[in-house]
Amino acid sequence: MCLRLVPKKDGSGRVPAAEVLINTAAVADNIRDIEKALNIPDLIAEGTISYGMQSFDQSLMKWYREGVISYESALFYSSNPSEFALRVSGVSSASDRTFGEEEKGGKGGISQGFVP
């Protein structure tokens, strides 16, 4: 787990944007093989539903949609600001597979139950 503390929109404090990586067999294999290490962000996105993994951008999207953080803060703390901006405007990207699950009422990662 890794956290980034993002300022609240009302200035009353900060909220944690959490990235969660679970050590599955695929993750362990990617860590051992240096050529595969770049696939870990994809594994996080793919493991959202099955394993409860979550990317920073998924966590930021949750806080932004709830009105807790500003769009500017979400973009600043995002791992991929251009894809985050596209997602907010309603355009899905190739690496944005799991945001759709939240919109359809799916589990969508642990961020829904994460309370600081």
C-alpha positions in Angstrom: 0.0 0.0 0.0 1.2 3.5 -0.8 -0.5 6.8 0.0 -0.5 10.3 -1.3 -2.2 12.9 0.9 -4.4 15.1 -1.2 -5.8 18.5 0.0 -9.5 18.6 0.5 -11.4 21.0 -1.7 -12.7 23.0 1.3 -9.2 23.3 2.8 -10.1 21.5 6.0 -7.4 18.8 5.7 -6.3 16.0 3.5 -7.6 12.6 2.3 -5.5 9.6 1.4 -5.3 8.5 -2.3 -4.3 4.9 -1.9 -2.6 2.6 -4.3 -2.9 -1.1 -3.3 -0.8 -3.9 -4.8 -1.4 -7.5 -3.7 1.4 -10.0 -4.2 -0.3 -12.4 -6.6 1.6 -15.0 -8.6 1.6 -12.7 -11.6 2.9 -9.8 -9.6 5.7 -12.0 -8.1 6.6 -13.1 -11.6 6.8 -9.5 -12.8 9.0 -8.5 -9.9 11.4 -11.3 -10.5 11.7 -10.6 -14.2 13.1 -7.1 -14.8 11.8 -7.0 -18.3 8.2 -7.5 -17.1 8.4 -4.9 -14.3 6.6 -2.3 -16.5 3.5 -4.5 -16.5 2.8 -3.9 -12.7 0.4 -0.9 -13.3 -1.6 -3.1 -15.7 -1.7 -5.9 -13.1 -3.1 -3.4 -10.6 -5.8 -2.3 -13.0 -6.7 -5.9 -13.8 -6.7 -7.0 -10.2 -9.1 -4.4 -8.9 -12.2 -6.7 -8.9 -10.5 -10.0 -8.2 -7.9 -9.1 -5.6 -9.0 -5.6 -4.3 -6.0 -3.8 -5.9 -6.4 -0.1 -6.7 -4.4 2.5 -8.5 -3.8 6.1 -7.4 -6.0 7.3 -10.2 -8.9 5.1 -9.2 -8.7 6.4 -5.7 -8.5 10.0 -6.9 -11.5 9.5 -9.1 -13.5 8.3 -6.2 -12.6 11.3 -4.1 -13.2 13.7 -7.0 -16.6 12.2 -7.8 -17.7 12.5 -4.2 -16.7 16.2 -4.3 -14.1 15.9 -1.6 -11.1 17.0 -3.8 -10.9 19.5 -6.6 -10.3 18.6 -10.2 -7.0 20.5 -10.1 -5.7 18.5 -7.1 -6.8 15.2 -8.7 -4.9 16.0 -11.8 -1.8 17.2 -9.9 -1.6 14.0 -7.8 -2.6 11.6 -10.6 -0.1 9.1 -12.0 -1.3 9.8 -15.5 -3.0 13.3 -15.7 -3.9 13.1 -19.4 -5.7 9.8 -19.0 -7.4 11.1 -15.8 -8.6 14.2 -17.6 -10.0 12.1 -20.4 -11.8 9.8 -18.0 -13.4 12.8 -16.2 -14.6 14.1 -19.5 -16.2 10.7 -20.3 -13.6 9.2 -22.6 -12.3 5.8 -21.7 -8.8 4.8 -22.5 -7.1 1.4 -22.9 -5.6 1.4 -19.4 -8.8 2.6 -17.8 -10.6 -0.8 -17.6 -11.7 -0.7 -14.0 -13.4 2.7 -13.7 -16.3 1.3 -15.7 -17.0 -1.2 -13.0 -17.6 1.5 -10.4 -20.0 3.3 -12.8 -22.0 0.1 -13.3 -22.4 -0.5 -9.6 -19.6 -3.0 -9.4 -17.1 -3.5 -6.6 -14.6 -1.2 -8.3 -11.7 -1.6 -5.8 -11.3 -1.1 -2.1 -11.5 2.7 -2.3 -15.2 2.6 -1.6 -14.7 1.1 1.8 -11.5 2.9 2.6 -12.1 5.5 5.3 -9.2 7.5 6.8 
